[in-house]
Amino acid sequence: MAIESNRLSEEVLKDFFSDIHPPFEYDEGAVIEANRCINCYDAPCTKLCPTHIDVPLFIKQISSGNIKGSARTIFLSNIMGTGCSKVCPVEKLCEGACVFNLLKEEPVPIAKLQRYSTEKALKEKWNLLIRKESTGKKVAVVGAGPAGLACAHELSLNGVDVTVFEKEEKPGGLMTYGIAAYKVTPEFCKEEVDYITAIGGIEIRTGITLGKDITLRELREKFDAVFLGIGVGKTRGLKIPGEELEGVVDAINFIYNLRTSDYSKVAVGDKVAVIGMGMTAIDAATQSKRLGAKEVTMIYRRSENEKPCTDSQLDIARLDGCHIIWLAAPKEIIGENGKVKKLVCNKMKLGDIDSSGRLSPVETGETFTLEVDMVIKATGQLPYEELIGKSSIRAREGKIVISENSETNIPGVFAGGDAVNGGKEVVNAVQDGKNGAKAILTYIGI
Ligand SMILES: Cc1cc2nc3c(=O)[nH]c(=O)nc-3n(C[C@H](O)[C@H](O)[C@H](O)COP(=O)(O)OP(=O)(O)OC[C@H]3O[C@@H](n4cnc5c(N)ncnc54)[C@H](O)[C@@H]3O)c2cc1C
């Protein structure tokens, strides 16, 4: 057993990491699917979309050949509509709400149709939303993830000059550095960011960290308002013996390496255990398998009914051949020569409902042991406590506390996205960015 890179050929890796939900091959395919939509007057799909895209309208525009209009409808509500069409867990959002589900029929493929028109807009560089003349107002946005970018775009649209400060080399946040490579490629992320900034009035300054290179006080002095869209940080620790052994890795770091280097250079074990059952855990498990791990076992302390991922996400892991062990929690990692050798787990049972509203996991007293050489921790992310904790921004459990109008306890400083909600989805971050921008526009008097 060993942790190694270069397990599969370039060709196989390219195939394994290719687009998991390919687009329509022919325009006719999109038109046929668009014509299935019955344009529900109360549009449950629109209601369930956090950005409230007018789904019946954009689909009608596709069926009538107005692709530009369709893309514009989507971007008016969600400037990251293309990215969202690739990464949104639509089975619990728009497509999950489609009335065809009630008839036990396939829902209208809303995400695929959304991708159809917006991808054309990105490729053709259609200029669909026009920026108002500059008002001379300046706003700083910290973090170039979905929340920061959506906020910057909405502000710029309304004539505000925006400077985005980003600590990484590339903008995009977790779209660029976190989400599975078979959903969004680095090339796509760049294309989407370029499309967003093409509106003008947005300068993205990468390699600049708030709290290190700049301070909130400086930003407050130089800009009319500040928006914080800094996301969340590292994976929560397991707090069990053996966590320091070589071969125990943080899912976020593992995925970050995957997104920033050639797949062939990313090392993975023969027998990998992934702890957790959220989106990050699924991405870590499926990508370990696709990198060539022989056995991947996912371990979750509750039962399938309480899992945080969706059924479709779990299906991907199952189809990739990952084993799933429900009702098990890591107890100890045993090493040999400083390297991971075994994972001891407690068998769990379900107890009373806990504060999360789900049945709680309770130890049974029985254990089992797995032979593994790599343990990937994907047990939820911790907020940037060092940054938030040290500042005067009010936070609860590391999450920034905001008022109804997205403002923090510091006047003129607004926030949104994962930094506030503790980690949801791209589409929620986009809506938070828009909400923040609207509140800022009121604050600066536009
Ligand atoms: C592994 C993984 C897989 C996921 N898969 C999906 C998925 O399939 N679908 C989905 O919808 N969602 C998914 N998510 C969740 C989604 O990525 C996030 O909800 C979304 O990116 C949050 O956007 P954000 O802008 O709030 O934060 P982020 O995307 O984290 O962006 C925050 C930005 O702020 C920057 N930053 C942080 N601190 C500083 C600082 N001090 N100074 C300057 N810049 C700073 C960061 O570098 C980053 O670019 C996934 C998340 C993870 C971790």
The ligand as a Tripos MOL2 file, in Angstrom:
@<TRIPOS>MOLECULE
LIG
   53    58     1     0     0
SMALL
NO_CHARGES

@<TRIPOS>ATOM
      1 C1        -15.0930   20.6740   -2.0730 C.3       1 LIG1
      2 C2        -16.2900   21.5340   -2.2800 C.ar      1 LIG1
      3 C3        -17.1860   21.1800   -3.2570 C.ar      1 LIG1
      4 C4        -18.3080   21.9670   -3.4730 C.ar      1 LIG1
      5 N1        -19.1570   21.6200   -4.4660 N.ar      1 LIG1
      6 C5        -20.2120   22.4150   -4.7280 C.ar      1 LIG1
      7 C6        -21.0880   22.1020   -5.8020 C.ar      1 LIG1
      8 O1        -20.9320   21.1120   -6.4940 O.2       1 LIG1
      9 N2        -22.1210   22.9500   -6.0340 N.ar      1 LIG1
     10 C7        -22.3340   24.0780   -5.2950 C.ar      1 LIG1
     11 O2        -23.2710   24.8250   -5.5870 O.2       1 LIG1
     12 N3        -21.5230   24.3910   -4.2610 N.ar      1 LIG1
     13 C8        -20.4680   23.5920   -3.9620 C.ar      1 LIG1
     14 N4        -19.6460   23.8980   -2.9210 N.ar      1 LIG1
     15 C9        -19.9340   25.0950   -2.1040 C.3       1 LIG1
     16 C10       -19.5490   26.3940   -2.8420 C.3       1 LIG1
     17 O3        -18.3020   26.2260   -3.4450 O.3       1 LIG1
     18 C11       -19.5670   27.5720   -1.9010 C.3       1 LIG1
     19 O4        -20.8160   27.6430   -1.2410 O.3       1 LIG1
     20 C12       -19.3270   28.9080   -2.6280 C.3       1 LIG1
     21 O5        -18.1480   28.8740   -3.3680 O.3       1 LIG1
     22 C13       -19.2850   30.0480   -1.6110 C.3       1 LIG1
     23 O6        -18.9260   31.2410   -2.2360 O.3       1 LIG1
     24 P1        -18.2210   32.4170   -1.4120 P.3       1 LIG1
     25 O7        -17.9560   33.4800   -2.3900 O.co2     1 LIG1
     26 O8        -19.0080   32.7170   -0.2120 O.co2     1 LIG1
     27 O9        -16.8670   31.7710   -0.8750 O.3       1 LIG1
     28 P2        -15.6100   31.1680   -1.6650 P.3       1 LIG1
     29 O10       -15.9980   30.5180   -2.9190 O.co2     1 LIG1
     30 O11       -14.8720   30.3710   -0.6560 O.co2     1 LIG1
     31 O12       -14.7740   32.4670   -2.0140 O.3       1 LIG1
     32 C14       -14.1350   33.2150   -1.0020 C.3       1 LIG1
     33 C15       -12.9400   33.9190   -1.5910 C.3       1 LIG1
     34 O13       -12.3660   34.7870   -0.6250 O.3       1 LIG1
     35 C16       -10.9640   34.6700   -0.6660 C.3       1 LIG1
     36 N5        -10.4250   35.0650    0.6440 N.ar      1 LIG1
     37 C17       -10.5590   34.4240    1.8290 C.ar      1 LIG1
     38 N6         -9.9510   35.1150    2.8130 N.ar      1 LIG1
     39 C18        -9.4200   36.2160    2.2320 C.ar      1 LIG1
     40 C19        -8.6600   37.3020    2.7350 C.ar      1 LIG1
     41 N7         -8.3240   37.3940    4.0230 N.pl3     1 LIG1
     42 N8         -8.2450   38.2630    1.8570 N.ar      1 LIG1
     43 C20        -8.5850   38.1820    0.5370 C.ar      1 LIG1
     44 N9         -9.2920   37.1600    0.0220 N.ar      1 LIG1
     45 C21        -9.7170   36.2040    0.8580 C.ar      1 LIG1
     46 C22       -10.7460   33.2040   -0.9630 C.3       1 LIG1
     47 O14        -9.4480   32.9540   -1.4980 O.3       1 LIG1
     48 C23       -11.8430   32.9340   -1.9880 C.3       1 LIG1
     49 O15       -11.4260   33.2110   -3.3090 O.3       1 LIG1
     50 C24       -18.5230   23.1160   -2.6710 C.ar      1 LIG1
     51 C25       -17.6070   23.4520   -1.6740 C.ar      1 LIG1
     52 C26       -16.5190   22.6690   -1.4670 C.ar      1 LIG1
     53 C27       -15.5510   23.0220   -0.3890 C.3       1 LIG1
@<TRIPOS>BOND
     1     1     2 1
     2     2     3 ar
     3     2    52 ar
     4     3     4 ar
     5     4     5 ar
     6     4    50 ar
     7     5     6 ar
     8     6     7 ar
     9     6    13 1
    10     7     8 2
    11     7     9 ar
    12     9    10 ar
    13    10    11 2
    14    10    12 ar
    15    12    13 ar
    16    13    14 ar
    17    14    15 1
    18    14    50 ar
    19    15    16 1
    20    16    17 1
    21    16    18 1
    22    18    19 1
    23    18    20 1
    24    20    21 1
    25    20    22 1
    26    22    23 1
    27    23    24 1
    28    24    25 2
    29    24    26 1
    30    24    27 1
    31    27    28 1
    32    28    29 2
    33    28    30 1
    34    28    31 1
    35    31    32 1
    36    32    33 1
    37    33    34 1
    38    33    48 1
    39    34    35 1
    40    35    36 1
    41    35    46 1
    42    36    37 ar
    43    36    45 ar
    44    37    38 ar
    45    38    39 ar
    46    39    40 ar
    47    39    45 ar
    48    40    41 1
    49    40    42 ar
    50    42    43 ar
    51    43    44 ar
    52    44    45 ar
    53    46    47 1
    54    46    48 1
    55    48    49 1
    56    50    51 ar
    57    51    52 ar
    58    52    53 1
@<TRIPOS>SUBSTRUCTURE
     1 LIG1         1 GROUP 0 **** ****
